[in-house]
Amino acid sequence: MWGAGDTNERAFDVRERLALLAAALASLVVELDWLAVNVAIPGIAHDLQRSPTDLQWLISAFTLAFGGVMPVAGWVVDAFGRRRTTIYALVLFIVGSVICAFADSLALLIGGRALQGAAGGFVVPGAVAMTVGGFTGRRRDIGLGVVMATASSAAALAPFVGGLLVHLFGWRSVFFMTVPVGLASVVLIYHFVVPSSNPMATARRPPVRNGACIMGGAVALTVAADRGSTWGWTSLATFLCVACGVWLLAGFVWLESRESSAMFSRNLYQDRRLHILTLSGATSVIGFVMLSTLAMWYLQAGRGLSAFLTGSLLLCFSLPNAAATYAAGRLVARRSSHVLLTAALAAAAVGLVATTAVPFPGPYALALAVCGIGVGLSGGLTNILIQQRSSAEEAGAVASVTTAFKYLGAAVATALAATALETLHHSVGGSAADAGGIDTVLRATAVLPAAAVILTAPAALARHRR
C-alpha cells in the first residue's frame, strides 16, 4: 500500500489513488501519442501519396504547438484551476486525435496534430499541478514519481505500441488509441480531483506577448527551414520568414528587458550556468527527436522493416532512454552530477555517430541503447539542475520557458533535417530511404551534444577537483 512505510503520513485512500490514476493517464496519453505517431508516418505517407519527409510537419506541428503554449500554460493552470484546465485540454486533445484519425489530407492531419500539441502543452503541466497541489510531503513525492514514471513508460513503449497498432489495424488506429484513455482520464479527474483556485495567479498579468513572440519566431524559422530549398535560400519569401522569426525573438528579448513585462528576474539572465544547462537540455531533446524520427525512416523506408519490427527495434533506444531519465533523479544528488552530465552528453554524441557507422542489426541496436542512455540521462539531469538554480517563486516560469525553447528548437531542427535529406538526395521522393543522407544528418546532429560537452566540461572539472 502506498505510503505504508511512512510513519508520519497516512497512506493514499481509494479516492486519492484514483486522482493519481487520472493524472497519470493524462500524462500517458500525451507522451504515447506524440511518439507512437513516428512509426505510422511511412503508412500515412503511402496512403496520402506523399514523401515521408513531407510529413515531418506532423512532428513539427505537434512540437511547435506544445512548446509554444508552455510560457502561458503555467499561468493558465494556476489562474483557471488545474482540474478545469486539464479537463478542457484533454477534451481538445481528443478532438485533435479524432480529426487526425479521420483526416484525408495532409493539411487536416497537420491541423489536428497542432491542436494535439497545443492541448498537450496544458495537459502535462496540469497533471503535474494536480499531483503537487493535491498532496504534501512524501506523499507528494510518491505521487509525482507515479505520474513521471507513467509518462516515461509511455514514452518507452510508444514505438512498440504504435508499430503493433499500425501492423494490426492501420495508421488511423494510432490516433483512435488516445480517445478511450483520454476519456477515462477526464471522467476520473472530474469525479476525484478537487477543484482549485489561485486569486494571486488570476490577478497576475499573463505572459501572452512573451509567449507569442517565442512561438511566432519559431514557426517563422521552421517554415523557412522547410521551404527554403523550394523557394530558394536567397529568395524574398525565405528572407522574410527568417527576418520575421529573428524580429519576433528579438521582441521577446526586448519584452524581457522591461521589468513591467519580464517573466524572469535579471539575475536569471545573468546566470551563465543556467544558459549552458538550457542549451545542453535542448541538445538532448533535439537528439531524441532526430534519432527517433530518422531511425524510423531508415528502418522502414531504407531497410524495409515492417512498422511492428521497427517499433520493436526502437525499444533498444526508448527503454534505456526512459531508464536513464528516471535514474537522473537519483544521481543528481551526488557531487559528481555535472561530471555525469558531461559524460551523458558525450555518450549521446558517440551513440548518434555510432548508428551511422556500425553494422546492422546487433551493433546498431547497441548504438541505439548508448544514445538512449546519453540522451535520457543528460535530459533528466539538465531538467533537475535548472530547477535547482531557480528560486521557488520563479521555478514554474523557468521550467515553462526553458521547455519551450527546447521543443521549439527541436521543431526547427526537424524541418532542417527533412530539407537536408531532400537536398542531399536531390529530390523529395525516396529521400527518406537515403541511408547516406540520414547518416550525414545524424552526424551533424551529433555535433550539438559534442559542443555541449565543451560547454559543460569546465564546470564538471571544477567540481571534480573539489
C-alpha positions in Angstrom: 0.0 0.0 0.0 1.5 3.4 -1.0 2.9 5.3 1.9 2.6 2.4 4.3 6.2 2.7 5.2 5.9 6.4 6.1 5.1 6.7 9.8 4.4 10.5 9.6 1.8 10.5 6.9 -1.1 8.3 6.1 -1.4 6.1 3.1 -3.3 7.0 0.0 -7.0 6.3 0.2 -9.1 5.0 -2.7 -10.2 8.5 -3.9 -6.6 9.7 -3.8 -5.4 6.7 -5.8 -8.0 7.4 -8.4 -6.9 11.0 -8.6 -3.3 9.9 -9.1 -4.5 7.5 -11.8 -6.3 10.4 -13.5 -3.1 12.5 -13.6 -1.0 9.5 -14.7 -3.4 8.7 -17.6 -3.4 12.4 -18.6 0.4 12.4 -18.9 0.4 9.0 -20.6 -2.0 9.9 -23.4 0.2 12.9 -24.5 3.5 11.0 -24.4 2.1 7.9 -26.0 0.5 9.8 -28.9 3.4 12.1 -29.6 6.0 9.2 -30.0 3.8 6.5 -31.4 2.9 8.5 -34.5 6.5 8.4 -35.7 6.2 4.8 -36.6 3.0 5.4 -38.5 4.5 8.1 -40.8 5.5 5.8 -43.7 2.0 4.3 -43.8 0.4 7.7 -43.7 2.8 8.9 -46.5 1.7 5.9 -48.6 -2.0 6.5 -48.2 -1.7 10.2 -48.8 0.8 9.7 -51.7 3.4 12.0 -50.1 7.0 11.5 -49.2 7.8 10.7 -45.5 9.9 13.9 -45.4 6.8 15.9 -46.3 5.2 14.5 -43.2 7.9 15.9 -40.9 5.2 18.6 -40.2 3.3 16.0 -38.3 6.2 16.1 -35.8 7.0 19.8 -36.1 3.4 21.0 -35.8 2.9 19.0 -32.6 6.3 20.1 -31.2 5.8 23.8 -32.1 2.4 23.9 -30.6 3.5 22.0 -27.5 6.5 24.2 -26.9 4.7 27.4 -27.9 2.0 27.3 -25.3 4.4 26.4 -22.5 5.2 30.0 -21.5 1.5 30.7 -20.7 0.5 27.1 -19.6 1.6 27.5 -16.0 -0.3 30.8 -15.6 -3.5 29.3 -17.1 -3.3 26.2 -14.9 -2.9 28.4 -11.8 -5.5 31.1 -12.8 -8.3 28.9 -14.1 -7.7 25.9 -11.9 -5.7 22.7 -12.5 -8.8 20.5 -12.6 -10.7 22.6 -15.1 -7.7 23.4 -17.3 -6.7 19.7 -17.6 -10.2 18.5 -18.4 -10.7 21.1 -21.2 -7.2 20.4 -22.5 -7.8 16.7 -22.6 -11.1 17.2 -24.5 -9.3 19.3 -27.1 -6.6 16.7 -27.3 -9.2 14.0 -28.0 -10.8 16.3 -30.7 -7.4 16.6 -32.3 -7.0 12.9 -32.2 -10.4 12.3 -33.9 -9.5 14.9 -36.6 -6.3 13.1 -37.3 -7.9 9.7 -37.3 -10.5 10.7 -40.0 -8.2 13.1 -41.9 -8.0 12.5 -45.7 -5.4 15.3 -46.4 -2.0 16.3 -45.1 -3.4 19.8 -44.2 -6.1 18.3 -42.0 -3.6 16.0 -40.3 -1.2 18.8 -39.6 -4.1 20.9 -38.1 -5.1 18.0 -35.9 -1.5 17.5 -34.7 -1.1 21.2 -34.0 -4.3 21.0 -31.9 -3.0 18.0 -30.1 0.3 19.7 -29.4 -1.3 22.9 -28.0 -3.7 20.9 -25.8 -0.9 18.6 -24.6 1.1 21.7 -23.6 -1.7 22.3 -21.0 -2.3 18.7 -20.1 1.2 17.9 -18.9 1.7 20.8 -16.5 -2.0 20.3 -15.4 -1.2 16.7 -14.5 1.9 17.7 -12.5 0.0 20.6 -10.8 -2.9 18.2 -9.8 -0.3 16.0 -8.1 1.7 18.8 -6.5 -1.4 20.6 -5.3 -3.2 17.5 -4.1 -0.6 16.1 -1.8 2.1 17.2 0.6 5.4 15.8 1.9 6.4 12.3 1.0 3.0 11.5 -0.5 3.5 14.3 -3.0 7.0 12.9 -3.9 5.5 9.4 -4.3 2.6 10.9 -6.4 5.0 12.8 -8.7 7.1 9.6 -9.1 4.0 7.7 -10.2 3.0 10.4 -12.8 6.5 10.8 -14.1 7.1 7.0 -14.2 3.9 6.6 -16.2 4.9 9.2 -18.7 8.4 7.7 -19.1 6.9 4.2 -19.5 4.5 5.6 -22.2 7.5 7.2 -24.0 9.5 4.0 -23.8 6.7 1.7 -25.1 5.3 4.2 -27.7 7.3 2.9 -30.7 6.3 -0.7 -29.9 2.6 0.1 -29.3 2.5 2.3 -32.4 4.1 -0.3 -34.5 1.8 -3.0 -33.3 -1.3 -0.9 -33.9 -0.2 0.0 -37.4 0.6 -3.6 -38.2 -2.8 -4.9 -37.0 -5.2 -2.1 -37.7 -3.5 0.6 -39.8 -2.2 4.0 -39.0 -5.5 5.6 -38.1 -5.7 3.3 -35.0 -2.7 5.2 -33.5 -4.9 8.2 -33.2 -8.0 6.3 -32.1 -6.0 4.8 -29.3 -5.8 8.0 -27.3 -9.6 8.5 -27.3 -10.6 5.9 -24.6 -7.6 6.7 -22.5 -8.3 10.4 -22.6 -12.0 10.0 -21.8 -11.1 7.7 -18.9 -8.8 10.4 -17.6 -11.5 13.1 -18.0 -14.0 11.1 -16.0 -11.6 10.4 -13.2 -10.4 14.0 -13.0 -14.0 15.3 -12.9 -15.0 12.9 -10.1 -11.9 12.6 -7.9 -9.7 15.7 -8.3 -10.6 18.6 -6.0 -11.2 21.9 -7.8 -8.6 24.6 -7.2 -8.3 28.4 -7.4 -5.5 30.9 -7.1 -6.6 34.5 -6.8 -3.0 35.7 -6.9 -2.4 34.0 -10.3 -5.7 35.4 -11.6 -4.5 38.9 -10.7 -1.1 38.4 -12.3 -0.6 39.6 -15.8 -0.3 36.6 -18.2 2.9 36.4 -20.3 0.9 36.2 -23.6 3.0 38.6 -25.6 6.3 36.9 -24.5 4.9 33.5 -25.4 3.6 34.7 -28.7 7.0 36.1 -29.6 8.7 32.8 -28.9 6.2 30.7 -30.7 5.8 33.1 -33.7 9.6 33.3 -34.1 10.0 29.5 -34.0 7.2 29.0 -36.5 8.7 31.5 -39.0 12.1 29.9 -38.7 10.6 26.4 -39.1 8.7 27.5 -42.3 12.0 29.0 -43.7 13.9 25.8 -42.9 11.2 23.6 -44.5 10.5 25.7 -47.6 13.9 27.3 -48.1 15.1 24.7 -50.7 11.8 25.0 -52.6 11.6 28.8 -52.6 15.4 29.3 -52.9 17.6 30.2 -49.9 18.1 33.6 -51.3 14.5 34.3 -52.3 12.4 37.1 -50.9 10.0 34.7 -49.2 12.8 32.9 -47.3 14.4 36.2 -46.3 11.1 37.5 -45.0 10.4 34.3 -43.0 13.9 34.4 -41.4 13.6 38.2 -40.8 10.2 37.7 -39.2 11.5 34.9 -36.9 14.5 36.9 -35.8 12.4 40.1 -35.3 9.9 38.2 -33.1 12.6 36.5 -31.0 14.2 39.9 -30.6 10.8 41.2 -29.5 10.9 38.6 -26.7 14.3 39.8 -25.6 13.0 43.4 -25.6 9.9 42.5 -23.5 12.1 40.6 -21.0 14.4 43.7 -20.7 11.4 45.7 -19.3 10.7 45.0 -15.7 6.9 45.5 -16.2 6.6 42.7 -18.7 9.5 40.4 -17.8 8.8 36.8 -16.9 12.1 36.4 -15.1 14.4 38.5 -12.8 17.5 40.0 -14.3 19.6 37.7 -12.1 18.5 34.7 -14.1 19.5 36.3 -17.4 23.0 36.8 -15.9 23.2 33.2 -14.8 25.7 31.7 -17.3 25.4 28.2 -16.0 21.6 28.3 -16.5 22.1 29.2 -20.1 24.5 26.3 -20.6 22.1 23.9 -18.9 19.3 25.1 -21.1 21.4 24.7 -24.3 22.5 21.2 -23.1 18.9 20.2 -22.4 18.0 21.5 -25.9 20.6 19.2 -27.5 19.1 16.3 -25.6 15.6 17.0 -26.9 16.9 17.6 -30.4 18.9 14.3 -30.3 15.9 12.4 -29.1 13.6 13.7 -31.8 16.2 13.4 -34.6 17.2 9.8 -33.8 13.6 8.5 -33.1 12.5 10.1 -36.4 15.4 9.4 -38.7 15.9 5.8 -37.4 12.2 5.1 -38.1 12.6 6.4 -41.7 15.8 4.4 -42.1 14.4 1.1 -40.8 11.1 1.2 -42.7 12.0 3.0 -45.9 15.6 2.1 -46.1 15.7 -1.4 -44.5 12.2 -2.4 -45.5 11.2 -3.4 -42.0 7.5 -3.5 -41.0 6.0 -1.0 -38.6 5.9 -3.6 -35.9 9.6 -4.7 -36.3 10.6 -1.0 -36.4 8.8 -0.3 -33.2 10.3 -3.3 -31.6 13.8 -2.4 -32.6 13.4 1.2 -31.4 12.8 -0.2 -27.9 16.6 -0.5 -27.8 16.6 3.3 -27.8 13.5 4.2 -25.9 13.8 1.8 -22.9 17.3 2.8 -22.0 16.2 6.5 -22.5 13.4 6.1 -20.1 15.5 4.2 -17.5 18.3 6.9 -17.7 15.8 9.7 -17.3 14.4 8.0 -14.2 18.0 7.4 -12.9 18.8 11.1 -13.2 16.6 11.9 -10.3 18.6 9.6 -8.0 22.0 10.6 -9.4 21.6 14.3 -9.3 22.1 14.5 -5.5 25.7 13.4 -5.9 28.5 15.9 -6.1 29.5 14.4 -9.5 26.2 15.3 -11.2 27.9 17.8 -13.5 30.5 15.2 -14.4 27.7 12.8 -15.2 26.0 15.4 -17.3 29.2 15.9 -19.4 29.6 12.1 -19.7 26.0 11.7 -20.8 26.3 14.3 -23.5 29.4 12.6 -24.7 27.6 9.3 -24.8 24.7 10.9 -26.8 27.2 12.2 -29.4 29.0 8.9 -29.6 25.8 7.0 -29.9 24.5 9.2 -32.7 27.7 8.8 -34.7 27.8 5.0 -34.0 24.4 4.5 -35.5 25.8 5.7 -38.8 29.0 3.6 -38.7 28.3 0.1 -37.2 26.8 -3.0 -38.9 23.1 -3.8 -38.7 21.4 -5.2 -36.6 23.3 -6.2 -33.4 25.8 -3.4 -33.2 23.2 -1.0 -34.5 20.9 -1.9 -31.6 23.7 -1.4 -29.1 24.4 2.1 -30.6 20.8 2.9 -30.2 21.0 1.9 -26.5 24.1 4.0 -25.9 22.4 7.0 -27.5 19.3 6.4 -25.4 21.2 6.4 -22.2 23.1 9.5 -23.1 20.1 11.5 -24.3 17.9 10.3 -21.3 20.4 11.0 -18.6 21.5 14.4 -20.0 17.9 15.4 -20.4 16.9 14.4 -16.9 19.9 16.0 -15.3 19.5 19.3 -17.1 15.8 19.5 -16.1 16.7 19.0 -12.4 19.8 21.2 -12.3 17.9 24.0 -14.0 15.3 23.9 -11.2 18.0 23.9 -8.6 19.3 27.2 -10.0 15.9 29.0 -9.9 14.0 30.3 -6.9 10.7 28.8 -5.7 8.9 31.9 -6.9 10.3 31.6 -10.5 10.6 27.8 -10.8 7.4 27.5 -12.8 8.2 30.2 -15.2 11.8 29.0 -15.7 10.6 25.4 -16.4 7.9 26.6 -18.9 10.2 28.9 -20.9 13.2 26.5 -20.9 10.9 23.7 -22.0 9.5 25.9 -24.7 13.0 26.7 -26.1 13.9 23.0 -26.1 10.9 21.8 -28.0 10.7 24.8 -30.4 14.4 24.2 -31.2 13.6 20.5 -31.9 10.8 21.6 -34.3 13.2 23.8 -36.3 15.8 21.0 -36.3 13.2 18.5 -37.6 12.3 20.8 -40.5 16.0 21.4 -41.3 16.7 17.6 -41.2 13.9 16.9 -43.7 15.1 19.7 -46.0 18.7 18.5 -45.8 17.6 14.9 -46.7 15.7 16.2 -49.8 18.7 18.4 -50.8 21.2 15.5 -50.3 19.0 13.2 -52.3 18.3 15.8 -55.0 14.6 15.1 -54.8 11.7 14.6 -52.4 10.8 11.1 -53.5 12.9 8.4 -51.9 14.8 10.8 -49.6 13.6 9.0 -46.5 15.2 5.8 -47.8 18.6 7.5 -48.5 20.8 5.9 -45.8 23.8 8.1 -46.8 21.7 11.2 -46.3 20.3 10.0 -43.0 23.9 9.2 -41.8 25.0 12.7 -42.7 22.1 14.4 -40.8 22.7 12.2 -37.7 26.4 13.1 -37.8 25.5 16.8 -38.0 23.1 16.3 -35.1 25.9 14.7 -33.0 27.8 18.0 -33.2 25.3 19.6 -30.9 25.8 17.3 -27.8 29.5 17.3 -28.6 29.5 21.1 -28.4 27.5 20.9 -25.2 30.3 18.7 -23.8 32.8 21.6 -24.4 30.4 24.0 -22.6 29.8 21.8 -19.6 33.3 20.4 -19.2 34.8 23.4 -17.2 32.1 23.2 -14.5 32.5 19.4 -14.4 36.2 19.6 -13.9 36.0 22.3 -11.3 33.5 20.3 -9.2 35.5 17.1 -9.7 38.6 18.7 -8.2 36.8 19.8 -5.0 
